[in-house]
Amino acid sequence: MGDLTLTELVRRAADGDQDAWGAITDRFTSLLWSIARSHRLNATDAGDVVQTTWLRLVEHLDRIREPERLAGWLAATARNECISVIRRSGRELPTWNEREGENVVDSESPEVDLHLLEEERDAELWLAFGQLSDRCQALLRVLMAAEPATYAEVASTFGMHVGSIGPTRMRCLERLRQILRESEYVFDLEQEGRHS
């Protein structure tokens, strides 16, 4: 199953293939646990969140239109379940710590695999990117490519004036920032751009 794409795994799992379902849960269970623990849930509540998130996926598996974005869907569902558990228990939601510049997390939580956090971040970014207009998506893909096109090539391809490319790019990035802010996902787009 390791050679199958996520799209194929989701399709097979929706058709009742238990091996495909197992491959999906193997791939994303650690991510769900890291999200639950980051909300300072005890082991029982965290386990409930993970199980409920998988249940939600089972309920929606045949309706997942973009399987390649499954990590983001699972992450968002797990966060929503965490918030529900916290509200039911009357606890305060985790807050942003201005001094430390990060969400307050239980110091006794196991260290979260950096790869999983990056996977969650990337999934969230692609979900937001998919909400941009087709034109913004196409323009940003061309400008952010490993070997980006020249502005003259971009102008010719998109039927734009060279002088309007920069401002259009900035408007697209600002819209992406707005979508990410509305998703409540902490993401420094400028910093990420410098590292890519």
C-alpha positions in Angstrom: 0.0 0.0 0.0 3.0 2.3 0.5 3.2 3.0 -3.3 -0.4 4.2 -3.6 -1.3 7.8 -3.6 -3.5 9.3 -0.9 -6.2 9.7 -3.5 -6.1 6.0 -4.3 -6.0 5.0 -0.6 -9.1 7.2 0.1 -11.0 5.7 -2.9 -10.1 2.2 -1.8 -11.0 2.8 1.8 -14.3 4.3 0.8 -14.9 1.0 -1.1 -14.3 -1.0 2.0 -10.6 -1.9 1.6 -9.4 -2.4 5.2 -5.7 -2.4 4.1 -6.2 1.1 2.6 -8.0 2.3 5.8 -5.1 0.9 7.8 -2.6 2.7 5.7 -4.5 6.0 6.2 -4.7 5.6 9.9 -1.0 4.6 10.1 -0.1 7.8 8.2 -2.2 10.3 10.3 -2.8 8.9 13.8 0.4 10.5 15.2 -0.7 13.9 13.7 -4.1 13.6 15.5 -2.5 12.7 18.8 -0.1 15.6 18.5 -3.1 18.0 18.0 -5.0 16.5 20.9 -2.0 16.8 23.2 -1.3 20.3 22.1 -4.7 21.2 23.5 -3.6 19.9 26.9 -6.1 17.1 26.9 -5.6 14.2 29.3 -5.0 10.8 27.7 -8.6 9.7 27.9 -9.9 12.9 26.3 -7.1 12.9 23.7 -8.0 9.3 22.8 -11.7 10.3 22.5 -10.7 13.1 20.1 -8.6 10.8 17.9 -11.3 8.2 17.8 -14.1 10.7 17.1 -11.9 12.3 14.3 -11.6 8.9 12.6 -15.3 8.3 13.1 -16.0 11.7 11.3 -13.8 10.6 8.5 -15.6 7.3 8.1 -18.9 9.2 8.0 -17.5 11.5 5.2 -15.1 9.2 3.4 -17.2 8.8 0.3 -17.7 12.6 0.1 -14.0 13.7 0.3 -13.6 15.6 -2.9 -9.9 16.4 -2.6 -8.1 13.4 -0.9 -4.7 15.0 -1.2 -5.9 17.6 1.4 -6.9 14.9 3.9 -4.2 15.9 6.4 -5.7 19.4 6.6 -9.2 18.1 6.9 -8.2 15.7 9.7 -6.2 18.4 11.5 -9.2 20.8 11.4 -11.6 18.2 12.5 -9.3 17.1 15.4 -9.0 20.8 16.5 -12.7 21.2 16.4 -13.2 18.1 18.5 -10.6 19.3 21.0 -12.4 22.6 21.4 -15.7 20.7 21.9 -14.1 18.5 24.6 -12.6 21.6 26.3 -15.9 23.5 26.3 -17.9 20.5 27.6 -15.4 20.1 30.5 -15.6 23.9 31.3 -11.9 24.3 30.9 -10.3 27.4 29.3 -9.2 27.1 25.7 -5.4 27.3 25.1 -4.4 30.9 24.7 -1.7 32.7 22.8 1.2 33.6 25.1 2.3 37.1 24.0 5.6 36.9 26.0 6.6 33.5 24.5 4.9 34.0 21.1 3.4 30.6 21.0 0.3 28.6 22.1 0.6 27.4 25.7 1.1 23.7 25.7 1.3 21.1 28.5 5.0 20.8 29.3 4.5 17.1 30.1 3.2 16.4 26.6 5.5 14.1 24.7 7.7 15.9 22.2 5.8 16.3 18.9 7.5 15.1 15.8 8.5 18.1 13.8 7.7 16.3 10.6 4.1 15.9 11.7 3.8 19.6 12.6 5.3 20.6 9.2 2.8 18.2 7.5 -0.1 19.8 9.3 1.2 23.3 8.5 1.6 22.4 4.8 -1.8 20.8 4.7 -3.4 24.0 6.2 -1.5 26.2 3.8 -2.7 24.1 0.8 -6.3 24.2 2.0 -6.1 28.0 2.2 -4.3 28.2 -1.2 -7.1 26.2 -2.7 -9.6 29.0 -1.7 -7.8 31.6 -3.7 -9.1 32.5 -7.2 -7.8 30.3 -10.0 -5.9 33.3 -11.4 -4.1 33.9 -8.0 -3.3 30.2 -7.7 -1.8 30.1 -11.2 0.1 33.3 -10.7 1.6 32.3 -7.4 2.5 28.9 -8.7 4.5 30.4 -11.5 6.2 33.1 -9.4 7.1 30.6 -6.5 8.3 27.8 -8.8 11.8 26.4 -8.1 12.8 28.1 -11.3 10.4 31.1 -11.5 9.5 32.6 -14.8 10.7 36.2 -15.6 8.2 39.0 -15.2 8.2 39.4 -19.0 7.2 35.7 -19.4 4.6 36.0 -16.7 3.2 39.2 -18.3 3.0 37.4 -21.7 1.4 34.3 -20.2 -1.2 36.1 -18.1 -1.8 39.0 -20.4 -0.7 41.5 -17.7 1.5 44.6 -17.7 4.9 43.9 -16.1 4.3 46.7 -13.7 1.1 45.1 -12.4 2.6 41.7 -11.5 4.1 42.7 -8.2 1.0 44.5 -6.9 -1.2 41.5 -8.1 1.2 39.1 -6.3 0.9 41.1 -3.1 -2.9 41.2 -3.3 -3.0 37.4 -3.7 -0.6 36.9 -0.8 -2.7 39.2 1.4 -5.8 37.3 0.5 -3.9 34.1 1.5 -2.9 35.6 4.8 -6.6 36.7 5.4 -7.8 33.1 4.7 -5.1 31.7 7.1 -6.1 34.3 9.8 -9.7 33.3 9.5 -8.7 29.6 9.9 -7.0 30.6 13.2 -3.9 28.7 12.1 -0.7 30.5 13.2 1.4 30.9 10.1 4.1 33.4 9.1 3.8 33.6 5.4 6.7 35.9 4.9 9.0 33.8 7.0 8.0 30.6 5.2 8.6 32.3 1.8 12.2 33.1 2.9 12.8 29.5 3.8 11.4 28.0 0.7 
